[in-house]
Amino acid sequence: MDIKDLKVLVKMVTETDITEFELESADEKIRIKRGVTSEVIHYQPPVAQAQFPPIHHPAPSAPGEVTPAPAAGAEKGQKVPSPIVGTFYRAPAPDAAPYVEVGQIVEKGQVLCIVEAMKLMNEIEAEFRCKIIKICKENAQPVEFGECLFTVEPL
């Protein structure tokens, strides 16, 4: 394909509502994209305002009385909620390795997953350096706004 044909294709794409055009033959492959193809969504958890809980002084326990320990099921760590409604994907492609695994330490700005909304792939990034404690969703599972995607431990 010569440069004149390529210019005609680019002009066609820019003058229409087409956002992506791909042409493939035995000899060559041409792909023209315009506009934003993926949107990076930065999520920052809301900053909690200082609230002082009421002071609670437990009654002294009698000698030999055992004080119950906190519940074992109580999960520690910080939740990473979905900023949008969509479909959760752990990897950039079905045959690719997942972005993160449990136990992995990720840096601020590193992609954790993708949430697809209306055919738009939104990369969800870590807002701070942390360790992945739990992956709360299965691959290709629908998610709601605010639903927990990961539980992380800030480092």
C-alpha positions in Angstrom: 0.0 0.0 0.0 1.4 3.4 -0.9 1.3 6.6 1.1 -1.6 8.0 -0.9 -3.8 5.1 -0.1 -2.8 5.3 3.6 -3.7 9.1 3.6 -7.1 8.3 2.1 -7.8 5.7 4.9 -6.7 8.1 7.6 -9.0 10.8 6.1 -11.9 8.4 6.0 -11.4 7.5 9.7 -11.1 11.1 10.8 -14.2 12.3 8.8 -16.5 9.6 10.1 -17.6 8.2 13.5 -15.2 5.3 13.1 -12.8 5.0 16.0 -10.8 2.0 14.8 -10.1 0.6 11.4 -8.1 -2.6 10.7 -7.1 -4.0 7.3 -5.1 -7.2 7.0 -3.8 -8.9 3.8 -1.2 -11.6 3.2 1.5 -9.0 2.9 0.6 -6.2 5.3 -1.5 -5.3 8.3 -2.8 -1.7 8.9 -4.5 -0.6 12.1 -5.8 3.0 12.5 -7.2 4.1 15.9 -8.3 7.5 17.0 -9.5 8.8 20.3 -8.9 7.2 23.7 -9.0 3.4 23.6 -8.6 2.7 27.3 -9.3 4.9 30.2 -7.2 4.8 33.3 -9.3 5.4 36.4 -7.4 6.6 39.4 -9.2 5.8 42.6 -8.3 7.4 45.9 -10.1 6.3 48.9 -11.9 9.1 50.7 -9.9 10.7 53.5 -11.5 9.9 56.8 -12.1 12.8 59.0 -10.9 12.5 62.5 -13.7 11.1 64.6 -13.1 10.2 68.2 -15.0 7.2 69.4 -16.5 7.3 72.8 -14.2 6.1 75.5 -15.2 2.6 76.6 -13.6 1.2 79.7 -14.3 -2.5 80.0 -15.2 -3.8 83.4 -12.3 -5.5 85.0 -12.5 -9.3 84.6 -12.6 -11.6 87.5 -9.4 -13.7 88.2 -9.3 -16.7 86.0 -11.8 -15.3 83.5 -10.7 -15.4 79.9 -11.2 -12.3 77.7 -12.4 -13.3 74.3 -10.0 -12.7 71.4 -11.1 -10.8 68.3 -13.0 -12.9 65.8 -10.7 -15.0 63.6 -12.9 -14.2 60.6 -12.3 -10.4 61.0 -10.3 -9.5 57.9 -7.6 -6.9 58.2 -6.4 -4.8 55.3 -7.8 -2.1 53.1 -10.5 -2.7 50.5 -10.0 -1.6 46.9 -13.5 -1.0 45.6 -14.7 -0.9 42.0 -15.0 2.7 40.8 -17.6 1.7 38.2 -20.1 -1.0 37.2 -18.7 -3.5 34.7 -16.9 -6.8 34.3 -13.8 -7.7 36.3 -10.7 -9.0 34.4 -7.5 -10.1 36.1 -5.4 -10.1 32.9 -5.1 -7.9 29.8 -6.1 -10.8 27.6 -7.6 -14.3 28.1 -4.2 -16.0 27.4 -2.1 -13.5 29.3 -0.8 -13.8 32.9 -2.8 -12.0 35.6 -1.7 -8.5 36.6 -1.3 -9.4 40.2 -1.4 -12.5 42.5 -2.1 -12.9 46.2 1.0 -12.1 48.2 2.5 -9.9 45.5 3.8 -6.5 46.4 2.7 -3.8 44.0 3.9 -0.2 43.5 1.8 2.9 43.3 0.4 3.3 39.8 0.8 -0.4 38.9 -2.3 -1.9 37.2 -4.2 -4.3 39.4 -7.0 -5.3 37.0 -9.3 -4.1 34.3 -13.0 -3.3 34.7 -14.8 -3.3 31.3 -17.7 -0.9 31.0 -19.6 -0.5 27.7 -16.7 -2.0 25.7 -14.2 0.4 27.3 -11.3 -1.3 29.2 -10.6 0.7 32.4 -7.3 -0.1 34.1 -7.6 0.0 37.9 -4.3 1.1 39.4 -2.8 0.9 42.9 -3.1 4.2 44.7 -0.2 3.3 47.0 2.5 0.7 47.5 0.8 -2.4 49.0 0.7 -6.2 49.3 -2.2 -8.1 47.8 -3.9 -10.0 50.6 -7.0 -11.2 48.8 -8.5 -11.1 45.3 -12.3 -10.8 45.9 -13.6 -11.4 42.4 -13.3 -14.2 39.9 -12.2 -13.4 36.3 -14.9 -12.2 34.0 -17.3 -11.7 36.9 -19.7 -8.7 37.0 -19.0 -6.0 39.6 -21.0 -3.2 41.0 -19.9 0.3 42.0 -18.1 0.2 45.4 -17.9 -3.6 45.4 -14.6 -4.9 46.8 -12.1 -6.1 44.1 -9.0 -6.6 46.3 -8.0 -6.5 49.9 -4.6 -5.0 50.3 -2.1 -4.2 53.1 -0.5 -0.7 52.7 3.3 -0.8 53.0 
